[in-house]
Amino acid sequence: MSLAPTGSKPIPNRRKLNRACIECMRRKIRCDGLLPCNNCQWYCVQDRCAYRQRNKRTNPSWKLVEQLTEAVEARNRVLAKLLPSLDFDSLPDLRREDIIQLISSEQDSNDGVPVQDHELDRDPRSADGNTAEDAEHEWDEAARQQDYTSPIADDVNGLALSHGNSSYLGTSSISIALRSIFALCPTAKQAFLRLTNTLSSRIPRGREPIAAALSQSPRDIAPLPSSFSDPQPEQLAIDAYFDHVHLMLPMVDEIWFRTEFTTRGRTDDAWVALSGMILALGSIAAGDDRLHTSYYARVQQVTGHNVFASGHLEMLQALILLGGSYLHYINSPNTAYLILGTAFRMATAMALHRDPAAVPSNFRHHSAGLRSTLPVGYSLPRAELRRRTWWCLICSDAWSGILLGRPSMTRWDPLTMDTCMPSDTEPGEQANIGQPYPIKEGDFSGTSLRLSSQFCKISSKIEYRLSQLSRLSAREVLAFESQLLAWEKSRPTMFKAGTACPERVRYVRDSVYHRCQIARIVMSRPHLLRLTEEVATCQSFTDEDWRVVSICRDAASELINSITTNRLRTRISVWHTSWYLFQACMIPLLSIGLNDRLPAEAKLEEATICGYREELERAVRTFKDMAPWTRSTDKYGEVVEALYSGVMLAPRNQDVASTMQGSSSCFGGFTVVNLGSPFALDQQTLDMFDTFPDWFDYELVFGAELGEQ
């Protein structure tokens, strides 16, 4: 029997929802949670009565974030092993066709040695000398000599990637330019990594004979005989030294040295060190790239701690040749840097920084041969030899120091140093600065050293300014530029391009000119690097700033044109010119890679870009022409060719900001940051979240508030 009253209508099944509908929320009135609710029925808006879909709360925990971060990092490591040469951070900004092309061109490098590219991923914002983190600047060049397997061994140019940490290099170093190129053009970085993988796979197992000789401990070397055994190669090495090396560092009296070497009567440490360095550099100049290691090994025997116990002019000259030239040849620039520091203190203790006329009488009493007359067996007075030794030390430090960006400890200081310039009587002239002495016809060693010394005074000022923390201003660069141009115009006729001169003088003339162009490039390159940091930088550039950028580009073009048209081919000349040419090639590479990122008013004309391409192609051909005279570790040509191909393959109109940023991963609506950093939470901003993400609790924000009404 039914208990329902007769004639009553069935009650509709109206499910009650424990929240407010959208219309009641808009009107800010209480909602009964029905569908449709009574309020919507009262206002006849039943069609608007709807409830937001309630999603499950998914507020991620930090543990979940860590798990997701580790998972993505693990996948990235797997991809990096499968495709080691691809830069995955830049792939999202590339077109689909470009990504397919990069993957298809990926070479299988499983047989090669993987190259660690952590050095290449540093923050490119180092045009000011500031990086995101301070690295430990340590090095081990002794281990490098014992394991001579680097396919590209050049710490100064930022190419020695397989030796762990490198030494400190400032804003004037080429490694800053390389990082900027990699940031601008990821394809250039990929081409460089493929090259290093290829070169690493070609390294033969076991150490080369050069490495075996360099890694010998002085205790393992046989005792020194009274003279070197085979006189014929030694005589060739001595002749080659005075023909190709001496004019750059004319501090050794040639007549005296040949006489002493012929008599073979000296076996003291100073003589063994000096003769060993002359034979080592001379054998390199003669074209032998292996014999020099045996001479250097014998020099190591006599250049231990006993060097600090006494001061001899011959030992000082040996240290200058060792730190100023030879150690750079065997890719030990930091050891050379330390050796020159030792030589500078020894020279100061010997009062070489004071001119002989100003040396106190008690010191002159114990120093033989300071008079201007010629000692027996010498072609130069003792005072002139001391002057030339001092200025060779200053020049050796300045030539390498400007490329390091380190504070100079040996720069010329007129307040504490008064050594006169070396005598430079040219043929037909009688004027001398310093103690006069008769000079034979055609002797240009004093002139070349005087010219180099005047240049190094300017170069050391540039080096000192670049090592400071503040940025070099455009006005300062233009002031240095005027000094360099004045020095260039004041060169003697024999040392100007286009004039006839002996071959040995022509090499010195070209080398001094190349160093001048390098100084112009180094001091103006930071302005060009500033444009790679941020495109908006060019809006704040003044006319003086753009003039500085033009100086950098013009100096690089002049240097490339000078070297590519030079046909002088010796092992010493090729060693230096290939180094300068590599430095110069970085500027057109930077300019080409940067041009498409600049605003229209700052872009270079297409004819200028074509000129840069032609210069780079000529430089690559010149590197190949110089290959028979280069060292086995010199891969400048291959590096330039790889970077050039990568720059030309770079997609046009790519947003540079996306490539300059560090890698980041995204999860949901927020960006994952390094949770190990104490400032990780400060990196999260409200811009990282959507306005109403899925896990937003509407009831918590609106429902409870409305339910209280």
C-alpha positions in Angstrom: 0.0 0.0 0.0 1.5 3.3 -1.1 1.9 6.0 1.5 2.2 8.8 -1.1 -0.8 11.2 -1.2 -3.1 10.9 -4.2 -2.5 13.4 -6.9 0.9 14.6 -5.7 3.6 15.3 -8.3 7.0 13.6 -8.1 9.8 15.8 -6.8 12.5 16.3 -9.5 16.0 15.0 -8.7 17.9 18.2 -8.2 21.5 17.3 -7.2 22.9 19.8 -4.8 26.5 21.0 -5.5 28.5 22.3 -2.6 29.7 25.4 -4.3 28.3 28.6 -6.0 27.4 28.8 -9.7 29.1 31.3 -12.0 26.1 33.7 -12.1 25.8 33.8 -8.3 29.5 34.4 -8.0 29.1 37.3 -10.5 26.2 38.8 -8.5 28.0 38.0 -5.2 24.9 36.4 -3.7 24.4 33.2 -1.8 23.8 30.1 -4.0 21.9 27.0 -2.9 24.1 24.8 -5.1 21.2 23.4 -7.1 21.2 23.1 -10.9 19.6 25.4 -11.8 19.7 27.2 -8.5 16.8 29.2 -7.2 18.5 32.5 -7.8 18.9 31.8 -11.5 15.3 30.7 -11.7 14.2 33.8 -10.0 16.1 36.0 -12.4 15.1 33.8 -15.4 18.7 33.0 -16.3 18.6 29.3 -16.0 20.7 29.0 -19.1 23.6 30.8 -17.4 23.5 28.6 -14.3 26.7 26.6 -14.6 29.4 25.4 -12.3 33.1 25.5 -13.1 34.6 22.0 -13.5 36.3 21.2 -10.3 39.7 19.8 -10.9 41.7 17.8 -8.5 44.3 19.8 -6.6 47.7 19.2 -8.1 50.0 21.5 -6.2 53.4 19.9 -6.9 55.7 19.3 -4.0 59.4 20.1 -4.0 60.1 16.4 -4.0 58.2 15.9 -7.2 60.0 18.8 -8.8 63.3 17.2 -7.8 62.2 13.9 -9.3 61.1 15.6 -12.6 64.4 17.6 -12.7 66.5 14.4 -12.3 64.4 12.6 -14.9 64.9 15.3 -17.5 68.6 15.6 -16.7 68.9 11.8 -17.2 67.2 12.1 -20.6 69.5 15.0 -21.6 72.5 12.9 -20.7 71.3 10.1 -22.9 70.6 12.4 -25.8 74.0 14.0 -25.3 75.7 10.6 -25.6 73.7 9.8 -28.7 74.2 13.2 -30.4 77.2 14.7 -28.6 77.7 17.6 -31.1 74.2 19.0 -31.0 73.3 22.0 -28.8 69.9 21.0 -27.6 69.3 24.4 -25.9 69.2 26.1 -29.3 67.1 23.5 -31.1 63.7 24.9 -30.1 64.6 28.2 -31.8 65.5 26.5 -35.1 63.2 25.6 -37.9 62.3 22.0 -38.5 64.4 21.8 -41.7 67.4 23.1 -39.8 67.0 20.6 -37.0 66.7 17.7 -39.6 69.8 19.0 -41.3 71.8 19.1 -38.1 70.8 15.6 -37.1 71.5 14.2 -40.5 75.0 15.8 -40.5 75.8 14.3 -37.1 78.7 12.0 -37.4 79.2 8.9 -35.4 82.0 9.7 -33.0 81.9 6.5 -30.9 85.4 5.7 -31.9 86.7 9.1 -31.0 87.3 10.7 -27.7 84.3 12.8 -26.5 85.2 16.4 -26.0 84.2 18.1 -22.8 82.6 21.3 -23.8 81.9 22.7 -20.3 84.5 25.4 -21.0 82.5 26.5 -24.0 79.3 26.9 -22.1 80.5 29.7 -19.8 78.5 32.9 -19.7 79.6 34.9 -22.7 79.0 38.1 -20.7 82.8 38.4 -20.2 83.4 41.5 -22.3 83.6 43.2 -19.0 85.6 40.5 -17.4 82.7 39.3 -15.3 81.3 35.8 -15.5 78.5 34.0 -13.7 80.8 32.0 -11.5 84.4 32.2 -10.6 86.3 29.1 -11.9 89.4 27.6 -10.3 92.2 28.8 -12.5 94.7 26.0 -12.2 96.9 24.3 -14.8 99.4 21.5 -15.1 101.7 22.1 -18.1 104.1 19.4 -16.8 101.3 16.8 -17.3 100.8 18.3 -20.7 104.4 17.6 -21.7 104.2 14.1 -20.3 101.0 13.3 -22.2 101.4 15.1 -25.5 98.0 14.1 -26.9 96.1 17.3 -27.3 94.8 17.7 -30.9 94.6 21.5 -30.4 97.1 22.6 -27.8 97.0 26.4 -27.1 95.9 27.6 -23.7 96.5 31.3 -24.6 94.1 31.1 -27.5 91.5 29.2 -25.5 91.9 26.0 -27.6 93.5 23.6 -25.1 90.2 21.9 -24.1 91.5 18.5 -23.0 93.6 19.6 -20.1 91.0 20.4 -17.5 91.1 23.9 -15.9 93.1 26.6 -17.7 94.9 29.6 -16.3 93.3 33.0 -15.9 92.8 35.0 -19.1 91.3 38.4 -19.0 89.1 40.4 -21.4 91.8 40.7 -24.0 92.1 36.9 -24.5 90.7 35.2 -27.6 88.7 32.7 -25.5 86.2 35.4 -24.8 85.7 35.9 -28.6 85.3 32.2 -29.1 82.5 31.9 -26.4 80.7 34.8 -28.0 80.8 33.1 -31.4 79.5 29.9 -29.9 76.6 31.9 -28.2 75.8 33.7 -31.5 76.0 30.7 -33.7 75.4 27.3 -32.1 76.1 25.7 -35.4 79.7 27.0 -35.1 80.1 25.4 -31.7 78.8 22.1 -33.1 81.2 22.3 -36.0 84.1 23.0 -33.6 83.1 20.0 -31.4 83.0 17.7 -34.4 86.4 18.9 -35.4 87.9 18.2 -32.0 86.3 14.8 -31.9 87.8 14.0 -35.3 91.2 15.2 -34.4 91.1 13.3 -31.1 90.4 10.1 -32.9 93.5 10.6 -35.0 95.9 10.7 -32.1 98.2 7.7 -32.2 98.5 5.7 -29.1 101.7 6.2 -27.1 103.7 9.3 -26.7 105.5 10.9 -29.5 109.3 11.2 -29.4 108.8 14.9 -28.6 106.8 14.1 -25.6 109.2 11.5 -24.5 112.1 14.0 -24.6 110.2 16.7 -22.9 109.0 14.4 -20.1 112.4 13.3 -19.1 113.4 14.3 -15.6 116.8 16.1 -15.5 118.0 13.3 -13.2 117.4 10.8 -16.0 119.6 12.7 -18.5 123.2 11.8 -19.0 125.8 14.2 -17.5 126.7 17.1 -19.7 129.9 16.7 -21.8 132.3 19.5 -22.2 130.6 20.3 -25.6 127.8 19.1 -27.7 128.7 16.0 -29.7 127.9 16.6 -33.3 129.2 20.0 -34.6 127.5 20.0 -38.0 123.9 20.3 -36.9 125.0 22.6 -34.1 126.6 25.0 -36.6 123.5 24.9 -38.7 121.4 25.7 -35.7 123.6 28.6 -34.7 123.5 30.1 -38.2 119.7 29.7 -38.3 119.4 31.4 -34.9 121.3 34.5 -35.9 119.6 34.6 -39.3 116.0 34.2 -38.1 115.7 34.7 -34.3 118.5 37.1 -33.3 117.0 40.3 -34.9 113.9 39.9 -32.8 115.9 39.6 -29.5 119.3 41.0 -30.3 120.9 40.7 -26.9 123.6 38.1 -27.5 126.9 39.3 -29.0 127.2 37.1 -32.1 131.0 37.3 -32.4 131.5 36.6 -28.7 129.1 33.6 -28.8 130.7 32.0 -31.9 134.2 32.4 -30.4 133.2 30.9 -27.1 131.3 28.0 -28.8 134.3 27.2 -31.0 136.8 27.1 -28.2 134.4 24.9 -26.2 136.1 25.8 -22.9 133.1 26.8 -20.8 130.9 24.3 -18.9 129.4 26.6 -16.3 125.6 26.7 -15.8 125.1 30.1 -17.4 126.9 29.1 -20.6 125.2 25.8 -20.8 121.8 27.4 -20.4 122.5 30.2 -23.0 124.1 27.9 -25.6 121.4 25.3 -25.1 118.6 27.8 -25.7 120.3 29.2 -28.8 120.7 25.7 -30.2 117.1 24.8 -29.4 115.7 27.9 -31.1 118.2 27.6 -33.9 117.3 24.0 -34.6 113.6 25.1 -34.9 114.6 27.9 -37.2 116.6 25.4 -39.3 113.5 23.3 -39.8 114.1 20.5 -37.3 111.1 20.0 -35.0 112.6 17.2 -32.9 116.2 18.0 -32.1 115.3 21.0 -30.0 113.9 18.8 -27.2 117.3 17.3 -26.4 118.8 20.8 -26.1 115.9 21.9 -23.9 116.3 18.8 -21.7 119.9 19.8 -21.0 118.9 23.4 -20.3 116.6 22.0 -17.6 119.6 20.5 -15.8 121.1 23.9 -15.1 117.9 26.0 -14.6 116.8 24.6 -11.2 116.9 26.3 -7.8 120.5 27.3 -8.3 119.4 29.9 -10.7 118.2 32.0 -7.8 121.5 31.8 -6.0 123.4 34.1 -8.5 122.9 36.6 -11.2 124.8 36.3 -14.5 124.0 38.2 -17.8 124.3 34.9 -19.8 121.8 33.1 -17.5 119.4 36.1 -17.7 119.6 36.0 -21.5 118.9 32.3 -21.4 115.8 32.8 -19.2 114.5 35.5 -21.6 114.9 33.1 -24.6 113.3 30.4 -22.6 110.3 32.3 -21.3 109.9 34.8 -24.1 110.0 32.3 -27.0 110.8 28.6 -26.5 108.2 27.7 -23.9 105.5 29.4 -26.1 106.6 27.1 -28.9 106.0 24.0 -26.9 102.7 25.3 -25.6 103.7 26.1 -22.1 102.6 29.8 -21.9 102.1 29.8 -18.1 105.5 28.4 -17.4 106.9 31.1 -19.7 104.9 33.7 -17.8 106.5 32.6 -14.5 110.0 32.4 -16.1 109.8 36.0 -17.3 108.8 37.1 -13.8 111.9 35.4 -12.5 114.0 37.0 -15.2 112.6 40.5 -14.4 113.5 40.2 -10.7 117.0 38.9 -11.6 117.5 41.8 -14.0 116.3 44.3 -11.4 118.8 42.8 -8.9 121.5 43.2 -11.5 120.5 46.9 -11.9 119.7 46.5 -15.6 116.7 48.8 -15.0 119.2 51.7 -14.4 121.4 53.0 -17.2 125.1 52.3 -16.6 125.8 56.0 -16.3 123.4 56.2 -13.4 124.5 53.0 -11.6 126.1 53.8 -8.2 129.9 53.7 -8.2 130.1 50.9 -5.7 128.1 48.7 -8.1 130.2 49.7 -11.1 133.3 48.7 -9.2 132.1 45.1 -9.1 130.7 45.1 -12.6 133.4 44.5 -15.3 133.0 45.9 -18.7 130.5 48.7 -18.2 132.7 51.1 -20.1 131.8 52.1 -23.6 134.9 50.7 -25.1 134.8 47.2 -26.7 135.9 44.4 -24.5 138.2 41.8 -26.1 136.2 39.4 -28.3 133.1 41.5 -28.3 131.5 43.5 -31.1 129.3 45.5 -28.6 130.2 47.3 -25.4 129.2 45.7 -22.2 126.9 48.6 -21.4 125.1 48.2 -24.7 124.6 44.5 -24.1 123.0 45.2 -20.7 120.7 47.7 -22.3 119.7 45.3 -25.1 119.1 42.5 -22.6 116.9 44.7 -20.5 114.8 45.9 -23.5 114.6 42.3 -24.8 113.1 41.3 -21.5 110.6 44.2 -21.6 109.6 43.4 -25.2 109.2 39.6 -24.6 106.9 40.3 -21.7 104.8 42.9 -23.6 104.5 40.7 -26.7 102.8 37.9 -24.8 101.2 39.9 -22.0 98.8 41.8 -24.2 97.1 38.6 -25.2 96.7 37.3 -21.7 94.8 40.1 -20.0 96.7 39.8 -16.8 98.1 42.6 -14.7 101.6 43.3 -15.9 104.5 43.2 -13.4 107.2 44.1 -15.8 105.9 47.1 -17.6 108.0 50.1 -18.2 107.9 52.6 -15.4 109.8 55.8 -16.1 109.7 56.8 -12.4 111.9 53.8 -11.4 113.6 52.9 -14.6 116.0 55.0 -16.7 117.7 52.5 -19.0 118.5 54.2 -22.3 117.2 52.9 -25.6 119.5 50.6 -27.5 121.8 52.3 -29.9 120.4 52.3 -33.4 122.9 53.9 -35.8 121.6 53.3 -39.3 123.9 53.3 -42.3 125.0 56.8 -43.1 124.0 58.2 -39.7 126.2 58.9 -36.7 123.6 59.7 -34.0 123.3 57.3 -31.1 121.2 57.2 -27.9 123.1 55.8 -25.0 126.8 55.0 -25.1 128.1 55.5 -28.6 130.1 52.8 -30.3 131.1 52.1 -33.9 128.5 50.0 -35.7 129.2 48.1 -38.9 127.3 48.8 -42.2 124.0 46.9 -42.5 123.6 46.0 -38.8 119.9 46.7 -38.1 119.6 44.8 -34.9 119.8 47.9 -32.7 117.2 49.6 -35.0 114.8 46.8 -34.8 115.1 46.5 -31.0 114.7 50.2 -30.6 111.6 50.2 -32.8 110.2 47.2 -30.8 110.9 48.9 -27.5 109.1 52.1 -28.5 106.1 50.0 -29.5 106.2 47.9 -26.3 106.0 51.1 -24.2 102.6 51.8 -25.8 101.6 48.1 -25.7 102.4 47.8 -22.0 100.1 50.8 -21.3 97.3 49.1 -23.2 97.9 45.8 -21.4 97.9 47.6 -18.0 94.6 49.4 -18.8 92.9 46.2 -20.1 93.8 44.3 -16.9 91.9 46.9 -14.8 88.4 46.1 -13.6 86.7 49.0 -15.3 85.8 48.9 -19.0 88.1 50.6 -21.5 86.2 53.6 -22.8 86.1 54.7 -26.5 88.0 57.8 -25.8 90.9 55.8 -24.3 90.9 53.5 -27.2 91.1 56.4 -29.6 94.0 57.9 -27.6 95.9 54.7 -27.8 95.1 54.5 -31.5 96.7 57.9 -32.1 99.8 56.8 -30.3 100.1 53.6 -32.4 99.6 55.5 -35.6 102.2 58.0 -34.6 104.6 55.2 -33.9 103.8 53.6 -37.2 104.5 56.7 -39.1 107.8 57.3 -37.3 109.3 53.9 -38.4 112.6 54.1 -40.3 112.3 53.8 -44.1 113.8 50.3 -44.0 111.0 49.1 -41.7 108.1 50.4 -43.8 106.2 48.2 -46.2 107.0 48.5 -49.8 110.7 49.2 -49.4 113.5 46.8 -50.4 115.4 45.1 -47.5 117.2 41.9 -46.7 115.0 38.9 -45.9 116.0 38.7 -42.3 115.1 42.4 -41.9 111.8 41.9 -43.7 110.7 39.2 -41.3 111.3 41.5 -38.3 109.6 44.4 -40.1 106.5 42.3 -40.8 106.5 40.9 -37.3 106.6 44.3 -35.7 103.8 45.5 -38.0 101.7 42.4 -37.2 102.1 43.0 -33.4 100.9 46.6 -33.9 97.7 45.4 -35.6 97.2 42.8 -32.9 97.4 45.6 -30.3 94.7 47.6 -32.2 92.5 44.5 -32.3 92.9 43.6 -28.7 92.2 47.1 -27.3 89.1 47.6 -29.5 87.7 44.0 -29.5 85.7 44.5 -26.2 83.5 47.0 -27.9 82.6 44.5 -30.6 82.0 41.9 -27.9 79.6 44.2 -26.1 77.3 44.0 -29.1 77.1 40.2 -28.7 75.9 40.6 -25.1 72.6 42.3 -26.1 71.4 43.8 -29.3 70.0 46.8 -27.4 73.6 47.8 -26.6 74.0 49.4 -30.0 71.3 51.9 -29.2 73.6 53.4 -26.5 76.7 53.4 -28.7 78.0 56.8 -29.6 79.9 57.8 -32.7 83.2 57.2 -30.8 82.1 53.7 -29.9 81.3 52.9 -33.5 84.7 54.3 -34.5 86.3 51.8 -32.1 84.4 49.0 -33.7 85.6 50.1 -37.1 89.2 50.2 -35.8 88.9 46.6 -34.7 87.4 45.4 -38.0 89.9 47.5 -40.1 92.9 46.2 -38.1 91.8 42.6 -38.6 91.3 43.1 -42.3 94.8 44.8 -42.7 96.4 41.9 -40.7 94.7 39.2 -42.8 95.6 41.0 -46.1 99.3 41.4 -44.9 99.7 37.8 -43.9 97.9 36.2 -46.8 100.0 38.2 -49.3 103.3 37.4 -47.5 105.3 34.5 -49.1 108.0 34.3 -46.4 108.0 30.7 -45.2 110.2 29.5 -42.4 109.2 27.6 -39.3 109.7 30.6 -37.0 107.9 33.0 -39.2 105.0 30.6 -39.8 104.7 29.9 -36.1 104.1 33.6 -35.4 102.0 34.5 -38.5 99.6 31.6 -38.0 99.1 32.8 -34.5 98.4 36.4 -35.6 96.2 35.2 -38.5 94.0 33.1 -36.1 93.5 36.1 -33.8 92.5 38.3 -36.8 90.1 35.8 -38.2 87.9 35.9 -35.1 86.8 39.5 -35.9 85.1 38.8 -39.3 83.6 35.7 -37.9 82.1 37.7 -35.0 81.0 40.4 -37.5 79.2 38.0 -39.8 77.5 36.1 -36.9 76.4 39.3 -35.3 75.2 41.2 -38.3 71.8 39.6 -38.7 71.0 40.3 -35.0 71.7 44.0 -35.3 69.0 46.6 -36.1 68.7 47.8 -39.7 70.6 51.0 -39.1 73.6 49.1 -37.6 73.8 46.3 -40.2 76.8 46.0 -42.4 76.4 46.3 -46.2 76.3 43.1 -48.1 79.5 44.0 -50.0 81.2 44.3 -46.6 80.0 40.8 -45.6 81.2 39.4 -48.9 84.6 41.0 -48.2 84.8 39.3 -44.8 83.9 36.0 -46.4 86.6 36.4 -49.0 89.1 37.3 -46.3 88.3 34.2 -44.3 88.5 32.0 -47.4 92.0 33.4 -48.2 93.0 32.9 -44.6 92.0 29.2 -44.8 94.0 28.8 -48.0 97.0 30.5 -46.4 96.8 28.2 -43.4 96.9 25.2 -45.8 99.9 26.7 -47.6 101.8 27.1 -44.3 101.0 23.5 -43.2 104.5 22.1 -44.1 106.1 24.6 -41.6 103.6 24.4 -38.8 103.8 22.4 -35.6 101.8 19.2 -35.2 99.5 20.8 -32.6 98.8 23.9 -34.7 95.2 23.4 -36.0 94.4 27.1 -36.4 93.4 26.6 -40.1 91.0 23.7 -39.3 89.4 25.7 -36.4 88.9 28.7 -38.6 87.4 26.6 -41.4 85.1 24.8 -39.0 83.9 28.1 -37.4 83.4 29.7 -40.8 81.3 26.8 -42.0 79.3 26.9 -38.8 78.7 30.6 -39.0 77.5 30.4 -42.6 75.1 27.6 -41.7 73.6 29.5 -38.8 69.9 30.3 -39.3 69.2 33.9 -40.1 67.3 36.3 -37.9 67.6 34.1 -34.9 66.9 35.7 -31.6 70.3 36.0 -29.9 68.7 36.3 -26.5 67.5 32.8 -26.7 71.0 31.4 -27.3 72.7 33.6 -24.7 70.5 32.4 -21.9 71.4 29.4 -19.8 69.6 26.1 -20.3 66.3 25.7 -18.4 63.5 23.1 -18.3 59.8 23.8 -18.0 57.3 21.7 -16.1 53.7 22.7 -16.1 53.3 26.4 -15.7 56.6 27.2 -14.0 60.2 27.1 -14.7 62.5 24.7 -12.9 65.5 26.3 -11.2 68.5 24.9 -9.5 67.0 23.9 -6.1 70.5 23.6 -4.6 70.9 27.3 -4.9 70.0 29.3 -1.8 68.4 31.9 -4.1 66.3 29.4 -6.0 63.0 30.6 -4.6 63.9 34.2 -5.4 64.0 33.1 -9.1 60.3 32.2 -9.1 58.1 35.1 -10.2 54.4 35.4 -10.7 55.0 35.7 -14.4 55.9 32.0 -14.5 52.3 31.0 -13.6 49.1 31.1 -15.6 46.3 33.4 -14.3 44.1 30.5 -13.2 46.1 27.2 -13.4 44.4 23.8 -13.1 45.2 23.4 -9.5 43.7 26.8 -8.5 41.1 26.3 -5.7 38.1 28.4 -6.7 36.1 27.2 -3.7 38.8 28.2 -1.3 38.9 31.7 -2.9 35.2 32.3 -3.6 33.0 29.5 -2.3 33.7 29.9 1.5 33.6 33.6 1.2 30.2 33.5 -0.5 28.9 30.8 1.8 29.2 33.1 4.8 26.8 35.6 3.3 
